[in-house]
Amino acid sequence: MQPHDFWQDVHPPGSFDPAGPFSGFFPATLEDGSQIRLPIRPLADGEHALASLIVNQASFDVQDALAADLAPKLAGHRPEVIVGLPTLGLTLAAAVARSLGFTRYVPLGISRKFWYDETLSVPLSSITTPEQQKRLYVDPRMLPLIQGRRVALVDDVISSGTSIVSGLSLMASLGIEPVVIGAAMLQSERWHERLDAFGPQWRPRVVGSFRTPILKRAGEGSWTV
Protein backbone atom coordinates (compact mmCIF):
# COMPACT_ATOMS: atom_id res chain seq x y z
CA MET A 1 0.00 0.00 0.00
CA GLN A 2 1.02 3.57 -0.63
CA PRO A 3 0.96 5.90 2.40
CA HIS A 4 -1.97 7.87 0.99
CA ASP A 5 -4.04 4.68 0.57
CA PHE A 6 -4.58 4.15 4.29
CA TRP A 7 -7.92 5.04 5.91
CA GLN A 8 -9.67 5.26 2.52
CA ASP A 9 -11.82 2.13 2.38
CA VAL A 10 -14.25 0.25 4.60
CA HIS A 11 -13.82 -3.47 3.90
CA PRO A 12 -16.46 -6.18 4.42
CA PRO A 13 -16.32 -8.37 7.55
CA GLY A 14 -13.70 -11.10 7.36
CA SER A 15 -11.57 -9.36 4.72
CA PHE A 16 -8.48 -9.61 6.92
CA ASP A 17 -7.36 -11.92 9.72
CA PRO A 18 -7.57 -9.92 12.98
CA ALA A 19 -5.31 -12.41 14.77
CA GLY A 20 -2.18 -11.62 12.74
CA PRO A 21 0.68 -11.69 12.16
CA PHE A 22 0.45 -8.30 10.47
CA SER A 23 2.62 -6.94 7.70
CA GLY A 24 2.15 -3.44 6.32
CA PHE A 25 -1.13 -2.72 8.08
CA PHE A 26 -3.35 -3.59 11.02
CA PRO A 27 -7.05 -4.34 10.34
CA ALA A 28 -9.24 -2.44 12.79
CA THR A 29 -12.64 -4.09 13.20
CA LEU A 30 -15.82 -2.14 13.87
CA GLU A 31 -18.90 -3.34 15.74
CA ASP A 32 -20.56 -4.65 12.57
CA GLY A 33 -17.43 -6.58 11.58
CA SER A 34 -16.34 -4.19 8.82
CA GLN A 35 -12.63 -3.43 8.74
CA ILE A 36 -10.32 -0.47 8.10
CA ARG A 37 -6.63 -0.83 7.30
CA LEU A 38 -4.39 1.21 9.58
CA PRO A 39 -0.64 1.84 9.09
CA ILE A 40 1.72 0.33 11.67
CA ARG A 41 4.07 2.82 13.37
CA PRO A 42 7.16 1.29 15.05
CA LEU A 43 7.97 2.78 18.45
CA ALA A 44 11.39 4.09 19.47
CA ASP A 45 12.52 0.76 20.95
CA GLY A 46 12.17 -0.92 17.55
CA GLU A 47 10.47 -3.91 19.14
CA HIS A 48 6.96 -2.56 19.52
CA ALA A 49 4.54 -0.66 17.33
CA LEU A 50 1.10 0.91 17.30
CA ALA A 51 -1.64 1.14 14.68
CA SER A 52 -2.25 4.72 13.63
CA LEU A 53 -5.35 6.70 12.67
CA ILE A 54 -5.37 10.25 11.29
CA VAL A 55 -9.08 10.80 10.93
CA ASN A 56 -8.97 14.05 8.97
CA GLN A 57 -6.98 12.23 6.26
CA ALA A 58 -9.59 9.48 6.04
CA SER A 59 -12.08 9.25 3.21
CA PHE A 60 -15.59 10.52 3.84
CA ASP A 61 -16.80 6.90 3.70
CA VAL A 62 -14.45 5.97 6.56
CA GLN A 63 -15.36 9.08 8.56
CA ASP A 64 -19.05 8.28 8.09
CA ALA A 65 -18.51 4.66 9.16
CA LEU A 66 -16.69 5.71 12.31
CA ALA A 67 -19.38 8.25 13.18
CA ALA A 68 -22.17 5.73 12.49
CA ASP A 69 -20.48 3.22 14.80
CA LEU A 70 -19.73 5.68 17.61
CA ALA A 71 -22.98 7.66 17.60
CA PRO A 72 -25.28 4.93 19.03
CA LYS A 73 -22.70 4.12 21.71
CA LEU A 74 -22.85 7.74 22.83
CA ALA A 75 -26.64 7.89 22.42
CA GLY A 76 -27.11 5.31 25.16
CA HIS A 77 -25.83 7.93 27.62
CA ARG A 78 -28.39 10.51 26.40
CA PRO A 79 -26.00 13.37 25.61
CA GLU A 80 -27.49 16.77 24.82
CA VAL A 81 -24.40 18.26 23.22
CA ILE A 82 -21.16 16.97 21.66
CA VAL A 83 -17.91 18.70 22.68
CA GLY A 84 -14.95 18.03 20.38
CA LEU A 85 -11.26 18.02 21.28
CA PRO A 86 -8.76 19.61 18.86
CA THR A 87 -7.46 19.13 16.49
CA LEU A 88 -8.27 15.74 14.98
CA GLY A 89 -11.16 15.10 17.32
CA LEU A 90 -13.09 17.97 15.76
CA THR A 91 -13.60 16.08 12.49
CA LEU A 92 -15.09 13.10 14.32
CA ALA A 93 -17.11 15.19 16.78
CA ALA A 94 -18.82 17.09 13.97
CA ALA A 95 -19.68 13.87 12.12
CA VAL A 96 -20.99 12.22 15.28
CA ALA A 97 -23.14 15.24 16.15
CA ARG A 98 -24.68 15.15 12.67
CA SER A 99 -25.24 11.40 12.96
CA LEU A 100 -27.10 11.95 16.24
CA GLY A 101 -29.31 14.55 14.60
CA PHE A 102 -27.84 17.57 16.37
CA THR A 103 -27.70 20.85 14.49
CA ARG A 104 -24.29 21.83 15.86
CA TYR A 105 -21.49 20.81 18.20
CA VAL A 106 -19.07 22.70 20.44
CA PRO A 107 -15.42 22.66 19.30
CA LEU A 108 -12.69 23.34 21.85
CA GLY A 109 -9.61 25.09 20.51
CA ILE A 110 -5.87 25.58 20.87
CA SER A 111 -5.71 28.92 19.08
CA ARG A 112 -6.39 31.80 21.45
CA LYS A 113 -8.76 34.35 19.93
CA PHE A 114 -8.55 37.88 21.29
CA TRP A 115 -11.90 37.60 23.08
CA TYR A 116 -10.95 34.37 24.90
CA ASP A 117 -10.53 34.30 28.66
CA GLU A 118 -7.29 32.69 29.84
CA THR A 119 -9.07 31.39 32.93
CA LEU A 120 -11.22 29.27 30.58
CA SER A 121 -8.23 27.16 29.51
CA VAL A 122 -5.92 24.37 30.69
CA PRO A 123 -2.52 23.05 29.49
CA LEU A 124 -2.67 20.51 26.65
CA SER A 125 -0.24 18.01 25.19
CA SER A 126 -0.73 14.89 23.09
CA ILE A 127 1.08 11.70 22.12
CA THR A 128 1.52 12.87 18.52
CA THR A 129 2.96 16.31 19.41
CA PRO A 130 4.60 15.85 22.84
CA GLU A 131 7.11 18.67 22.30
CA GLN A 132 4.40 21.27 21.69
CA GLN A 133 3.07 22.85 24.86
CA LYS A 134 -0.32 24.32 24.09
CA ARG A 135 -3.43 25.38 25.94
CA LEU A 136 -6.94 24.07 25.49
CA TYR A 137 -9.62 26.76 25.33
CA VAL A 138 -13.37 26.96 25.33
CA ASP A 139 -14.87 29.93 23.54
CA PRO A 140 -16.72 31.99 26.20
CA ARG A 141 -19.61 32.38 23.77
CA MET A 142 -20.14 28.60 23.82
CA LEU A 143 -20.64 28.33 27.58
CA PRO A 144 -24.47 28.57 27.44
CA LEU A 145 -24.47 25.54 25.12
CA ILE A 146 -22.67 23.24 27.56
CA GLN A 147 -23.27 24.44 31.12
CA GLY A 148 -26.02 22.45 32.78
CA ARG A 149 -26.19 20.07 29.80
CA ARG A 150 -25.41 16.37 29.37
CA VAL A 151 -22.05 16.57 27.59
CA ALA A 152 -20.35 13.92 25.45
CA LEU A 153 -16.60 14.61 25.10
CA VAL A 154 -15.22 13.31 21.79
CA ASP A 155 -11.65 12.85 20.53
CA ASP A 156 -10.26 10.93 17.57
CA VAL A 157 -7.92 8.63 19.53
CA ILE A 158 -7.32 7.92 23.20
CA SER A 159 -3.73 6.75 23.51
CA SER A 160 -1.68 8.03 26.45
CA GLY A 161 -4.71 9.71 27.98
CA THR A 162 -3.13 13.17 28.19
CA SER A 163 -5.49 14.90 25.77
CA ILE A 164 -8.68 13.44 27.20
CA VAL A 165 -7.61 14.31 30.76
CA SER A 166 -6.98 17.88 29.62
CA GLY A 167 -10.50 17.95 28.21
CA LEU A 168 -11.93 16.59 31.44
CA SER A 169 -9.91 19.14 33.42
CA LEU A 170 -11.32 21.98 31.35
CA MET A 171 -14.85 20.66 31.75
CA ALA A 172 -14.33 20.29 35.52
CA SER A 173 -13.17 23.92 35.74
CA LEU A 174 -16.54 24.86 34.24
CA GLY A 175 -18.49 22.66 36.66
CA ILE A 176 -19.27 20.12 33.93
CA GLU A 177 -18.98 16.34 34.28
CA PRO A 178 -19.35 14.65 30.87
CA VAL A 179 -21.75 11.71 30.85
CA VAL A 180 -19.67 9.84 28.26
CA ILE A 181 -16.29 9.99 26.48
CA GLY A 182 -16.07 8.80 22.88
CA ALA A 183 -13.24 8.12 20.44
CA ALA A 184 -12.78 6.35 17.15
CA MET A 185 -9.75 4.39 18.37
CA LEU A 186 -8.84 3.24 21.86
CA GLN A 187 -5.13 2.70 21.31
CA SER A 188 -3.71 0.05 23.68
CA GLU A 189 -4.44 0.35 27.42
CA ARG A 190 -1.80 2.93 28.31
CA TRP A 191 -4.49 5.52 28.94
CA HIS A 192 -6.10 3.49 31.73
CA GLU A 193 -3.70 4.59 34.46
CA ARG A 194 -3.88 8.30 33.66
CA LEU A 195 -7.67 8.27 33.42
CA ASP A 196 -8.04 6.23 36.62
CA ALA A 197 -5.80 8.73 38.42
CA PHE A 198 -8.14 11.52 37.36
CA GLY A 199 -11.11 9.64 38.79
CA PRO A 200 -12.35 6.02 38.95
CA GLN A 201 -15.68 6.97 37.38
CA TRP A 202 -14.20 7.84 33.99
CA ARG A 203 -12.95 4.61 32.45
CA PRO A 204 -16.44 2.98 32.51
CA ARG A 205 -17.75 5.99 30.58
CA VAL A 206 -15.32 5.53 27.66
CA VAL A 207 -16.65 4.10 24.39
CA GLY A 208 -14.84 3.63 21.08
CA SER A 209 -15.40 2.40 17.55
CA PHE A 210 -12.52 -0.06 17.88
CA ARG A 211 -9.53 -1.01 20.04
CA THR A 212 -5.96 -1.59 18.92
CA PRO A 213 -3.16 -3.32 20.86
CA ILE A 214 0.54 -2.66 21.29
CA LEU A 215 2.18 -4.85 18.64
CA LYS A 216 5.39 -6.84 19.06
CA ARG A 217 7.98 -7.43 16.37
CA ALA A 218 7.76 -10.95 14.94
CA GLY A 219 10.39 -10.60 12.24
CA GLU A 220 11.40 -8.18 9.54
CA GLY A 221 8.27 -6.22 8.65
CA SER A 222 6.02 -8.53 10.68
CA TRP A 223 4.12 -7.81 13.90
CA THR A 224 1.97 -9.79 16.33
CA VAL A 225 -0.32 -8.97 19.24
HELIX and SHEET records of a PDB file:
HELIX    1   1 PRO A    3  ASP A    5  5                                   3    
HELIX    2   2 VAL A   55  GLN A   57  5                                   3    
HELIX    3   3 PHE A   60  ALA A   75  1                                  16    
HELIX    4   4 LEU A   88  SER A   99  1                                  12    
HELIX    5   5 GLU A  118  LEU A  120  5                                   3    
HELIX    6   6 PRO A  140  MET A  142  5                                   3    
HELIX    7   7 LEU A  143  ILE A  146  1                                   4    
HELIX    8   8 THR A  162  SER A  173  1                                  12    
HELIX    9   9 TRP A  191  PHE A  198  1                                   8    
HELIX   10  10 ARG A  203  ARG A  205  5                                   3    
SHEET    1   A 2 PHE A  26  THR A  29  0                                        
SHEET    2   A 2 GLN A  35  LEU A  38 -1                                        
SHEET    1   B 4 ILE A  40  PRO A  42  0                                        
SHEET    2   B 4 HIS A  48  ALA A  51 -1                                        
SHEET    3   B 4 LEU A 215  GLY A 219 -1                                        
SHEET    4   B 4 SER A 222  THR A 224 -1                                        
SHEET    1   C 5 VAL A 106  PRO A 107  0                                        
SHEET    2   C 5 VAL A  81  GLY A  84  1                                        
SHEET    3   C 5 VAL A 151  ILE A 158  1                                        
SHEET    4   C 5 VAL A 180  GLN A 187  1                                        
SHEET    5   C 5 VAL A 206  THR A 212  1                                        
SHEET    1   D 2 SER A 121  LEU A 124  0                                        
SHEET    2   D 2 LYS A 134  TYR A 137 -1                                        
END                                                                             
